[in-house]
Amino acid sequence: MDQNADVIAHAIKGSLKIIEQDREKEIISRRFGLSGQKETLEQIGDMLSITRERVRQLEKAILIRLRICSEEGEISELAAAEKIIIRNLTEMGRVARISALADKIYGRATTASERAGLAFLGNISASLTTVDENDQYYSAIGIADYGDTIKIKKKIDEIVTLIKKNKKPMTLDELDDKLTYEHPSHIEAVASISKQLASLNGLWGLAKWPTVNPKNIRDKIFVVLETKKEPMHFADIATAISTSDFKRKNVTIQAIHNELIKDPRFVLIGRGIYALDSWGYKKGTVSDIITDILKKAEKPLTREEIVKEVLHSRKVKETTILLNLQNKKLFKKIDKNSYTTAE
């Protein structure tokens, strides 16, 4: 991968050679952050004693000039870099966030200046197109034949709108059924550029939805249980979080237990075992559950019927249920094998 880095660096250097004036080179270098931190129009204007608008005008003119040179083949060093970038973009779905593309090309976690270099080449190459970062999109590069900036943004917005209308996360196959793409991987590539979307466990949804972008321990517990689709012990939930794809997954068993107790979505149904209330489980003691079952039945039930119903919502021993039935303040025995409430 060091060879790729050398080719990219060579292309950047060759492109900057086209710019004759040192001041213009300084503007481009500082605007993209080629040598360090990316700077604003105001910062560069103050340094050069010109207005921010003049900096903007110069930047635009320089990039247009470099783009023309690229189209006319005047930057000889650029072709090899374009080949590397396009080859990797093709493998990634034709478009990708600059951070992901850079890491793939360099074969490691990249620096800000290395990512800036790719952004610079993307802006001047006639074979590439770019999406600038803002509140809606991450910085991205695409193959120009795949579409310009407007077309890529339109594709992103189409996916966002579809997921919003669905009102719940969707798999790539579900998205593919409703969109016209050659392959689901292309949908994933486009969707990854949107700041409005997030993915987890193969599902894509809005970034504000905790099911695909859990931000706190409670949301992560919910995702683990929802994915498992069966009750779990709190220690197993902690293990599942620590081995997950969550961004922050260093949690203690005690922290998990504390959150399970506080959140009404989680129901204790056995010793340390929790389920989701949306599965039909309810809070309360075994006696509370028996009372609720008998009231809903509106008739006496046999021991077997009561045990069966309780075990639907509690992971307890059968003897525990039978012991609770002996509470004469709450339950009344009708005959040898039937019970009703004592009320």
C-alpha positions in Angstrom: 0.0 0.0 0.0 3.0 2.3 0.3 3.2 2.3 -3.4 -0.3 3.7 -3.6 0.7 6.4 -1.1 3.7 7.3 -3.3 1.5 7.5 -6.4 -1.1 9.7 -4.7 1.6 12.0 -3.3 3.3 12.3 -6.7 -0.1 13.3 -8.3 -0.7 16.0 -5.7 2.8 17.4 -6.2 2.4 17.3 -10.0 -1.0 19.0 -9.8 0.3 21.8 -7.5 3.2 22.4 -10.0 0.6 23.7 -12.5 -0.2 26.6 -10.2 2.4 29.2 -10.9 1.9 31.7 -8.1 2.9 30.8 -4.6 0.0 32.7 -3.1 -2.5 30.5 -5.1 -0.6 27.4 -4.0 -0.9 28.5 -0.4 -4.7 29.1 -0.8 -5.3 25.6 -2.2 -3.0 23.9 0.3 -4.6 25.6 3.2 -8.2 25.3 2.0 -7.9 21.5 1.5 -5.5 21.0 4.5 -2.9 19.3 2.4 -0.1 20.2 4.9 -2.1 20.4 8.0 -5.5 21.5 9.3 -8.1 22.7 6.8 -8.6 26.5 7.1 -11.6 28.7 6.4 -11.8 31.5 3.9 -11.6 34.1 6.7 -8.4 32.5 8.1 -6.7 32.5 4.8 -7.9 36.0 4.0 -6.5 37.4 7.2 -3.1 35.7 6.5 -2.9 37.1 3.0 -4.6 40.4 3.8 -7.4 39.9 1.3 -11.2 39.5 1.8 -12.8 36.1 2.2 -14.7 36.7 -1.0 -11.4 37.2 -2.9 -10.1 33.9 -1.4 -13.2 32.2 -2.6 -12.9 33.6 -6.1 -9.2 32.6 -6.3 -9.9 29.1 -5.0 -12.7 28.6 -7.6 -10.6 29.9 -10.5 -7.6 27.7 -9.5 -9.7 24.6 -9.3 -11.3 25.3 -12.7 -7.9 25.8 -14.2 -6.6 22.5 -12.8 -9.7 20.7 -13.9 -9.2 21.9 -17.5 -5.5 20.8 -17.3 -6.7 17.4 -16.1 -9.2 17.1 -19.0 -6.5 18.0 -21.5 -4.0 15.6 -20.0 -1.6 18.2 -18.9 -1.0 16.7 -15.5 0.9 13.6 -16.4 1.2 12.4 -12.8 -2.6 12.3 -12.3 -3.4 9.3 -14.5 -1.8 6.7 -12.2 -3.5 8.1 -9.2 -6.9 8.2 -11.0 -6.4 4.5 -11.9 -5.9 3.6 -8.2 -8.8 5.7 -7.0 -11.2 4.4 -9.7 -10.2 0.8 -9.1 -11.0 1.0 -5.4 -14.2 3.0 -6.0 -15.4 0.2 -8.3 -14.9 -2.3 -5.6 -16.7 -0.1 -3.1 -19.8 0.6 -5.2 -18.6 3.4 -7.5 -18.9 6.1 -4.8 -17.6 6.2 -1.2 -16.9 8.4 1.8 -13.4 9.9 1.5 -12.5 8.5 4.9 -13.4 4.9 3.9 -11.8 5.3 0.4 -8.6 6.6 1.9 -8.3 3.8 4.5 -8.8 1.3 1.7 -6.3 2.8 -0.6 -3.6 3.2 2.1 -4.5 -0.1 3.8 -4.6 1.6 7.2 -6.2 4.3 9.3 -5.3 7.5 7.4 -4.4 11.0 8.6 -6.5 14.2 7.9 -3.9 15.4 5.4 -4.0 12.1 3.5 -7.7 12.3 3.2 -7.4 15.9 2.2 -5.1 14.9 -0.7 -7.7 12.5 -2.1 -10.4 15.3 -1.8 -8.1 17.6 -3.7 -7.5 15.1 -6.5 -11.2 14.3 -6.6 -12.0 18.0 -7.2 -9.6 18.4 -10.1 -9.8 15.1 -11.9 -12.1 14.9 -14.9 -12.7 11.2 -14.2 -14.0 11.8 -10.6 -16.8 13.8 -8.9 -17.0 14.9 -5.3 -19.6 15.6 -2.7 -18.6 18.3 -0.2 -19.4 17.8 3.5 -22.3 19.6 5.1 -25.1 18.9 7.6 -26.6 16.3 5.3 -23.6 14.6 3.6 -20.2 13.3 4.4 -17.3 14.2 2.1 -17.3 11.7 -0.8 -15.8 10.8 -4.1 -17.5 9.0 -7.0 -16.6 7.9 -10.5 -17.7 10.6 -12.9 -19.3 8.2 -15.3 -21.6 7.1 -12.5 -23.0 10.6 -12.0 -22.1 14.2 -11.1 -22.6 15.7 -7.6 -26.3 16.5 -8.2 -27.1 13.0 -9.3 -25.3 11.4 -6.4 -27.1 13.7 -3.9 -30.4 12.8 -5.6 -29.7 9.1 -5.2 -28.9 9.7 -1.5 -32.1 11.7 -0.9 -34.1 9.0 -2.6 -32.9 6.4 -0.2 -33.5 8.6 2.8 -37.1 9.4 1.6 -37.8 5.7 1.1 -36.7 4.8 4.6 -38.6 7.6 6.1 -41.8 6.4 4.4 -41.2 2.9 5.6 -41.0 4.2 9.2 -38.7 1.4 10.3 -35.2 0.1 9.3 -34.8 -1.8 6.1 -32.3 -4.4 4.8 -30.3 -3.8 1.6 -32.4 -6.4 -0.1 -35.6 -4.6 0.9 -34.2 -1.4 -0.4 -33.1 -3.1 -3.6 -36.7 -4.4 -4.2 -37.9 -0.8 -4.3 -35.0 0.9 -6.1 -33.3 0.4 -9.5 -29.6 -0.4 -8.8 -27.4 -3.1 -10.3 -26.5 -4.5 -6.9 -27.4 -3.9 -3.3 -23.7 -3.0 -2.6 -24.3 0.1 -4.7 -27.2 1.1 -2.5 -25.0 0.7 0.6 -22.2 2.8 -1.0 -24.6 5.7 -1.7 -26.4 5.4 1.7 -23.1 5.6 3.6 -22.6 9.2 2.4 -25.8 10.4 4.1 -25.5 11.8 7.6 -29.2 11.2 8.0 -28.7 7.4 7.8 -27.1 4.8 10.0 -26.7 1.0 9.8 -26.4 -1.8 12.3 -26.7 -5.6 12.0 -27.6 -5.3 8.3 -30.4 -2.8 8.8 -30.4 0.8 7.4 -32.5 3.5 9.1 -32.6 7.1 10.1 -29.6 8.1 12.3 -32.0 9.3 15.0 -33.5 5.8 15.4 -31.9 3.9 18.3 -32.4 0.6 16.6 -29.6 1.4 14.1 -27.7 4.1 16.0 -28.0 3.5 19.7 -26.4 6.3 21.7 -26.8 5.2 25.3 -26.7 1.9 27.3 -30.5 1.5 27.3 -30.7 1.8 23.6 -28.0 -0.8 23.2 -29.7 -3.2 25.6 -32.9 -2.8 23.5 -31.1 -3.5 20.2 -29.4 -6.6 21.7 -32.8 -8.0 23.0 -34.6 -7.1 19.8 -31.9 -8.8 17.7 -31.9 -11.9 20.0 -35.7 -12.0 20.0 -35.7 -13.9 23.3 -35.2 -13.1 27.0 -31.6 -12.8 28.2 -29.7 -12.7 31.5 -28.2 -9.3 32.2 -24.7 -10.8 32.2 -25.3 -12.2 28.7 -26.6 -8.8 27.6 -23.4 -7.2 28.8 -21.3 -9.8 26.9 -23.4 -9.2 23.7 -22.8 -5.4 23.9 -19.0 -5.8 24.5 -18.7 -8.1 21.4 -21.1 -6.0 19.2 -20.5 -3.5 16.4 -21.6 -0.6 18.6 -19.3 2.5 18.6 -18.9 2.5 22.4 -19.2 -0.9 23.9 -17.2 -0.8 27.1 -19.9 -1.4 29.7 -20.0 -3.1 33.1 -22.4 -5.7 34.2 -23.6 -3.5 37.0 -24.3 -0.6 34.6 -26.4 -2.9 32.5 -28.3 -4.1 35.5 -29.0 -0.6 36.7 -30.4 0.4 33.3 -32.6 -2.7 33.0 -34.2 -1.8 36.3 -34.9 1.8 35.4 -36.3 1.4 31.9 -40.0 0.3 31.6 -39.2 -1.3 28.2 -37.4 -4.1 30.1 -39.3 -6.7 32.2 -37.7 -8.9 34.8 -39.2 -12.4 34.1 -36.8 -14.6 36.1 -33.7 -14.5 38.2 -31.7 -11.8 36.3 -33.5 -12.6 33.1 -35.1 -9.7 31.2 -37.5 -9.5 28.2 -39.1 -6.6 26.2 -42.5 -5.4 27.3 -43.4 -5.3 23.6 -43.3 -9.1 23.6 -46.3 -9.2 25.9 -44.4 -9.5 29.2 -45.6 -7.4 32.1 -44.0 -6.2 35.3 -45.1 -7.6 38.7 -44.7 -10.5 41.0 -45.8 -14.0 40.2 -48.9 -13.4 42.3 -49.7 -10.3 40.3 -49.4 -12.3 37.1 -51.8 -15.0 38.4 -54.3 -12.4 39.5 -54.2 -10.8 36.1 -54.7 -14.1 34.4 -57.7 -15.1 36.5 -59.3 -11.7 36.1 -59.0 -11.9 32.3 -60.3 -15.4 32.2 -63.4 -14.3 34.2 -63.8 -17.9 35.4 -61.9 -20.3 37.6 -58.9 -22.0 36.0 -57.2 -25.3 36.7 -53.7 -25.4 38.2 -52.3 -26.6 34.8 -54.0 -23.8 32.9 -52.6 -21.2 35.4 -49.1 -22.6 35.3 -49.1 -22.7 31.5 -50.2 -19.0 31.3 -47.7 -17.8 33.9 -44.8 -19.5 32.1 -45.7 -17.5 29.0 -44.6 -14.3 30.8 -42.3 -15.6 33.6 -39.3 -17.9 33.7 -39.9 -19.4 37.1 -40.2 -22.9 38.5 -43.6 -24.5 38.5 -43.3 -25.0 42.3 -43.0 -21.2 42.7 -46.3 -20.7 40.9 -48.0 -23.4 43.0 -46.7 -21.8 46.2 -48.1 -18.5 45.2 -51.5 -20.1 44.6 -51.6 -21.1 48.3 -52.0 -17.4 49.3 -55.5 -17.5 50.6 -55.6 -13.7 50.8 -55.3 -13.5 47.0 -56.7 -16.8 45.6 -59.6 -19.1 46.4 -59.7 -22.8 45.7 -63.0 -23.7 44.0 -62.6 -27.4 43.9 -59.8 -30.0 44.1 -58.0 -28.5 41.1 -59.5 -25.0 40.2 -58.8 -21.5 41.5 -60.2 -18.0 41.2 -59.4 -14.7 42.9 -60.2 -14.2 46.6 -62.2 -11.0 45.8 
